Amino acid sequence: MDAPSAGYRETLRRLTINDERFIRDVLARRGPGGSAAELGSPSQELIRLGAVIALDANPAVIDAQVAAVLGSGAKRADVTDALLTVAPCIGSARLVAMAPRIAMAMGYDVFESLELPEP
């Protein structure tokens, strides 16, 4: 039984008993039938983005996850919404630190824009 198609009880049971094959498939983002899934749905990718933000992942991981989010069909505003959604969990210091990293991952240099004169 593949991870995504398992019922919630079976999923929790297999995780609890540390079913190595099941966990390996989950960590490899295996889709139905055991094939490697390239991208998940926008919701899945946004949840993963929230996780890498909360874990204070390195910039390469954040870049890759933002690319996965945008590649799944989500919009740039969805990325910033994900950042704001996890804000109560990560606190203001991490929120402020993550903002320019997320911006750079989307190709927006916030620091450069701060140097421009105000309109």
N, C-alpha and C positions, 0 to 999 in steps of 0.2 A: 504494500500500500504506500503510495507516494504522499509526502508531507502535505501538499496543498489539497489533496482530495480526501484526506483522513478527516473523520468527524472529530469534533472538539474533544470528546472523551478519549478516543483512540490516540489523538495527538498528545494530550496530556499524559496518558498512560505511557506511551513510548518515550516521551521526554523524561518522565519520572524514573523509568527503569534504565535510562541511558542507552537506548537502542542506538548503537553506533552507526548503523547504516542509515537509519532514519535521520539522525542528527547530521550526518555527513551530507545527505541530500538537502536538508534544510539549509545548511551553511553554504552549499554550492548553488543555492537558488534553483533547485530542480523543479521543473514544471511537471504537469501531468504526463505520465508515461516515462518519467525519468530523464527526459531531455532537459538540457540546461536552458533555463529561461534567460534571455538577454536582458529584457526589461520587464518590469512589472507594470501594473496599472499606475496611473498618476498617484492614487491614494497610497499604494504600497511604497512607491518611491519617496513620497513626502514623509511617510512614517519613518522610513530609513534615514531620511535627512534629519528629522527630529532626533533620532538616536545618535547620529554622528555629531550633531551639535551638542547634545547633552554629554557625550563622552569627550568633548573637546578634542575631536580628531585632528590629525595633522592636515595642513592645507591640501595635500594631494588627494586625500580621502574626501575632503569636502568638495574639491573640484570635480572629482569623479561622480560623487553623489548628486551634485547640482546638475551635472551633465545628464545623468540618468533621469532626474526629475524632468528636466526640459525635454529630453528625448522621449519621454513617455507621453508627452502631450500637454503637460502642465504649463502654466504661464509663469513669467517672472514674478508676478504679484503673488502667485501661490507659494513661491519660495519664501518671499518675505512674510507671508501669512504663517508659514510653518515656523519661521523664526519667532514671530510674535506669539504663536500658540504655545511654544515651549518656554517662553520667558518666565512664567511663574515657577517653573521647575528648575531653571538654571540660574536665576538671579540676575541682578542688574550688571554685575561685573562681567560675567560671561556673555550676556546679551550684547553689551557694548563692544566687547572684544570680537565677537563673532560677526557683527554687522559689516565691517570692512572686508573680512575674509569671504563672506557670502557674496558681497558686492563684486569683489575681484573674480570670484568663480563665475559670475554672470557677465564679466567683461566690463564692469563699471568701476573705475578708479575713484573712489569717494574722496581720497586725499587730494587728488588733482582738482576735483570739482570744488573743494573747499578753498583752493587758491584763486579761483576765478572771482572777479568782482561781482557783487550782488547786482541783480537787474534793477 
